[in-house]
Amino acid sequence: MIIVVWDTEFTSWEDAQERAWSGTGEAREIIQLAARKLNIANGEIIDEIDIFVKPIKNPILSDFIQELTSITQKQIDKEGISFADAYKIFKEFIEDYPCFSFGEDSKILQECCDLNSITYDIRVPFIDARVYFKNYGIDVRKYTSGTIAKAFGIELGGHVHQAMHDVNSLSLALIELKKQKQILVK
């Protein structure tokens, strides 16, 4: 069974989450999108993408988000592509496979489509993996996508809140759940 495990990083500021991004000029714009095609049955990584995206409403990253994610303004300026291009790459990458994230990253994807005047037309199942972890008895409030592997005793190097690191953590946790027969996708 092939699934896509994915994660986004997006613009933010100090206390923006508590304000639900309602501060002046605040919007959740994707700045990094990482995804992995994974054979959940055996843990084989089939393919990966890791994309930096240039935000349009807030093209200058806040110090807060640069520190949180380790994504620099220089990376965005040098390696970033438009959201339209990132969306197209992601859409082609996922094909028709179910997509697992830790939370509702698909809502952020939809918000970015709206912000960029792009028709949101992805029609695959987007699954919040937290449901599976909760059903397994894990208190997901204690974890993020980048730390959920710790719930299974797996320690990872790297930077939490860096999308590919977080995809790796979530992938390893989902593989462990599959071993316990807690993921019932076919």
Buried (B, 14 or more C-beta within 10 A) or exposed (E): BBBBBBBBBBBBBEEBEEEEBEEEEBBBBBBBBBBBBBBBBEBEEEEBBBBBBBBBEBEEBBEBBBEBBBBEBEBBEEBBBEBBEBBEBBBEBBEEBBBBBBBEBBEBBBBBBEBBEBEBEBEBEBBBBBEBBEEBEBEBEEBBBBBBBBBBEBEBEEBBBBBBBBBBBBBBBBBBBBEEEBBEBE
